[in-house]
Amino acid sequence: MARIAVIDSGVHPTHPHIDAARLLPGCAILADGTVLTDPGEALDKLGHGTAVTAAIQELAPQAEILTIRVFRDGLRASARALATGIRQALEAECDLINLSLGTASPAHAEVFALLAEEATDRGTLIVAAYEADGQPCWPGCLPQVLGVGLDWDLPRGTPALCADQRMVMASGYPRPIPGVEPRRNLYGVSFAVAQVTGWVAACGLRHRAEAIAACADLRTPQGAGAD
């Protein structure tokens, strides 16, 4: 059974798409890196983390989910909060770390590179957005990390390898809500990351090279690249 850390806006355990029995006691991290362990601090008030967790659980229903809340008033967090979130996941001995976004500032590259190396040494795979708005994202663009990009033409739950093997591509749509058009729901690279994390967990993969090889056996989209 995989243990997955979801670094996002928290989770709402009563949502119908969430299996609360698979949720581990979570935490929240402030911008300065302070860790809050009160159970109420991990509750999702934005909906994003809940939708990301639902997308993971849809593909990997047996996985244990550790919620680490870094997004509070919006989908922005400090690099220190993201780094601390990764540190918390490593200390909790998670197999996979799902990180929807990251930082485009190269000033933080060294910090994330050190954490990515430690994750590899511990046997933990970080799955994160490879880029945002055409700019590389750390830690997603690091060679130790399974970077993810968007391909709207792919069916949900079926990733594909980018032609140059820089990243794994996936659909950016979350788990559907009956009666709601996909473009009226949350969507974007966060959900591509979540689908790849769920797929990796369901396949029992724990290393980037394994995931790349398994993805290459599926389908490589023609001319695939980053949006």
N, C-alpha and C positions, 0 to 999 in steps of 0.2 A: 504494500500500500504506500503510495507516494505521499509525502508531506510537502505541501505547496504554500509558500508565503506569497500573499497578494498585497503588494505595496500600492495603496490607492487611497480612496476616500472612505474606507471602512466598509462595513456590510450591515444590511438590515436583516436580521435572522428570521423575521416573520414574513418576508416576501415569498410569494408562492413558488418562485423559481429557485429558492435557496433551501438546501437540506441542512437545517441547523444542527442536526446530530453530527455532522462532519466538520463543524467549526471548532477550532481550538480557541482558548482564551487569547484574545488579541490585545493590541496596545495602540497608542497614538504617539506620534512624535512631533514636537513643536519645531518651529523654524530654527531654533538655536540648538537643536539636537536633544532636548529634554525628552525623556521617555515617560509616558503616562500609562500606568497599568490598570487604572480603574476601568471595569468592563464597559461602562457607559461611554468612555472616550473612543471606543472602536466603532460606535454606531455610525452608520452612513447617513449624512444629511443632504447629500448631493445626488445620490442614486447611481453615480458612475461606478463606484466600487462594487455595489450590489450587482449591477449588470455584468461587470467583468467576472465576478465570482460565479454568477449563474452560467456564463459562457464556458467557464472551466469545468464546473460541475456537470454540465450537460454532456461533455465528452469524457470526463473522468469522475464518475459519480462516487467511486470508492475512495477518492483522495481525501486526506485531511487538509483542511484549509486554515492557515494562520493569517489572520487579518492584521495588517500593519497600516494604520491610517496616517497619511502624511498630507493629504489634501483636506483643507478645512473649509474655507470660505469660497473656494474656487479650485479649478484644476491647475493649481500652481503650488510648488513647494520649493524650499531652499535646497541647494545641493547638499548641505549638511544634513537635512532631514532625510533625503534620499539615501545618503551614505550610511546614516545611522540605521535606517530601515534595513538595508542590506546586512549590516552588522548584527542586528537583532535576529534576522532570519538565519544567519550562519550560526549564531549561538544557540538557536532553537533546533539546529541540525536538520534544516529543511533540505529536501532533495532538489526542489525547484524553486526559483524566485521569479515571480511574475511582476515585471515593472513596466507599466504602460508607456511611460515616457522616459525622460531623462533630462540632461542638461546639454545645451549646444555650446556652452562656454568651454574652450580648451583649457582654461585656468584650472578646471577641476579634473582634467583627464588623468593626472597622476594618482589622485586619490582613488578614483574608480578603477584604474588599472591595478592598483595594489589589492583592492577588494576582489576584483575579478580573478586575480591570481590565487588569492586565498580560497575563493570559492572552488576553483578548479582543484586545488590541493585537497580540499575537504570532500570532493566528489559532489559538489552542488552546482547545478546548471542555472545560470541566469538567462532568462528570456526577456528581451526588451526591444523597444522600438529602435530600429537601425538609424533612422533620421527623422527630422521634423522640418517641414517646409523646405526640403532640399538640403538642409544642413545636417552634418553628422551629429548623432546624439551619443553622449556617454552615459551609461556604459555600453549601450547597444551596438556601437560600431567597433568595439574591442574584439580582437581575435578569439578570446576565451569565451565570449558571450554569443548566444544564439540570437542574432539580430533579425528583426521581422519587418517586412514591408507590406504595403497594401496592394491587392489585386482584386478589384471589384468584380471581375469576371469569374473568379473561382467560387465554387459552391462552398457554403459554410461547412466547417469541419474537415475540409480537404486542403491541406497546404501544398505548396509546390516550391521547388527550388528555383531561385533566380538564376538566369542564364550564366552569370559570372560567379555564381555560388557565394556572393557576398552575404546574402540573407535568404531567409525563407519567406515566401509570400503567402498571404491568406486574406480571406474576405474580411471587410471591416464592419460587418453587421453583427449585432448582438443576438442573443436568443430572441426570437420573434414574440411579439405580444399579439394575440388574436384580435383582429379588427383594426390594428394600427399599421399604417404603411411604414415600411422599413426606414424611409427617409424622414419620417416624423418621430422616430425613436432615436436614441443615442446611437452614434456610429463613428467610425474612425479607426486609426491605427491601434488604439487601445484594445479593440476587440479582435483585431488580427493577432495581436500578441496573446490575448487570452485563449484564442482558438489553437494557436500553436502550443501554448503551455498545456492545454487540455489534451491535445493529440499526443504530445511527447509523454505525458504522464500515462495515458491509456496504453501507449506502446511499450511502456516500461523502460524508456530511454533515460540515461542519466549523464550523457556526455555529448558535447557539441558535435564531434565527429560522427557519432552514432546517429544523431538526429539528421545531420546533413546526408549521410549515406541512405538512411531510411526514406528521406524525402525525395532523394534522387530516383528512388525506385518507383515513385508514384507517377508524377507528370511534371515535366519542365515546360512552363508556358513559353510560347514563341515570343522573343523580343521582350521578355519580362524585365522590368527595371523598377526603380523607385518612383513613387508619385511625388 
